[in-house]
Amino acid sequence: MNRYREAMSLAMAMLDEGIITESEYHKIDRIMAEKHGVNLSEIWGLNPLIYKDIRGNIPSDEKR
């Protein structure tokens, strides 16, 4: 599990930097999960609901 999480942390950093696309991230996720025996339907998957600030429903610069 730790190697899967390490690999996906690196993939997330690459996604955040624009090195890979979301589609490529998901492909990496499936490959790494299979390689490390992780069931992506379980809670342990590293699939955040929101990847980037712009994908949320509340602007990050909005004051509350």
C-alpha positions in Angstrom: 0.0 0.0 0.0 2.8 2.4 0.8 4.4 2.0 -2.6 1.1 2.7 -4.3 0.6 5.8 -2.2 4.1 7.0 -3.0 3.6 6.5 -6.7 0.3 8.3 -6.6 1.8 11.2 -4.7 4.4 11.6 -7.4 1.6 11.3 -10.1 -0.5 14.0 -8.2 2.5 16.3 -8.2 3.0 15.8 -11.9 -0.7 16.5 -12.4 -0.5 19.7 -10.4 2.5 20.9 -12.4 0.8 20.2 -15.7 3.2 17.5 -16.7 0.4 15.0 -17.1 -3.3 15.3 -17.8 -6.1 14.0 -15.6 -6.7 11.2 -18.1 -3.0 10.2 -17.8 -3.3 10.4 -14.0 -6.3 8.0 -14.0 -4.4 5.6 -16.2 -1.4 5.7 -13.9 -3.8 5.1 -11.0 -5.3 2.0 -12.6 -1.9 0.6 -13.5 -0.4 1.3 -10.0 -3.4 -0.1 -8.2 -3.2 -3.3 -10.3 0.5 -3.6 -9.7 0.2 -3.1 -6.0 -3.0 -5.0 -5.4 -5.1 -2.0 -4.4 -8.9 -2.1 -5.0 -9.8 1.4 -6.2 -13.4 1.0 -5.0 -12.1 0.9 -1.4 -11.6 4.0 0.7 -7.8 3.7 0.4 -7.7 4.9 -3.2 -6.1 8.3 -3.7 -8.8 9.8 -5.8 -9.6 13.2 -4.4 -13.0 14.6 -5.5 -11.4 17.9 -6.5 -8.0 18.0 -8.2 -7.4 21.7 -8.6 -8.6 25.0 -7.0 -10.5 25.9 -10.1 -12.7 22.8 -10.0 -14.4 23.6 -6.6 -17.7 25.3 -6.3 -16.4 28.2 -4.1 -13.7 30.5 -5.5 -10.6 30.4 -3.4 -10.3 34.2 -3.3 -13.7 34.7 -1.9 -13.8 36.1 1.6 -16.3 34.5 4.0 
